[in-house]
Amino acid sequence: MGFYGRPIGAQKVRDPESITSPLILDPLEALYLSETRVIEVYDSSERPLGAQELAERLGLTARQLKLYRVYRSLRSRGLTVRSGLKYGASFVAYRRGPGLEHAPFIIHYFEPQEPFDPVELVRAGRLSHSVRKTFIVATEDPVKEEPYYIMLKWLRP
């Protein structure tokens, strides 16, 4: 379960073990790897930063921290998670990894009380269907601060 970051100078990586160049980490990846103690991050005086301090230093907003909880939840389920910006979503997720398969899931995060136009839900569902991905709506239990998911699929009558 790898596939973190983007190697400098490489477009698509099919074998993560072959990477020899440094990686550029997304802030959520860096926070996850720090929290799971895979990497250590140091400040300019070479003092190690804990995950909470790293999140503060990264300047993550309240919404980004909620997205991080979704990211962490998906990663803990064995999925490789990448930005879903290309599809107008929060994330895409892979079972095996980028370069090994196309992402089977598009995940869009909605705040629990966030109003949204049902037409947007239909648009997102149609897009995910046209690119052969399962559309998942992610939100958060506001009390437990835990994400939960609703998987949507097209049905033909």
ABEGO torsion letter per residue (X at the ends): XBGBEBBBGBABBABAAABABBBBBBAAAAAAAAAAGABBBBBAAGBBBBAAAAAAAAGBBAAAAAAAAAAAAAAAAGBBBBBAAAAGBABBBBAAEBGABBBABBBBBBBAABBBBAAAAAAAAAAAAAAGBBBBBBBBBAAAGBBBBBBBBBBBX
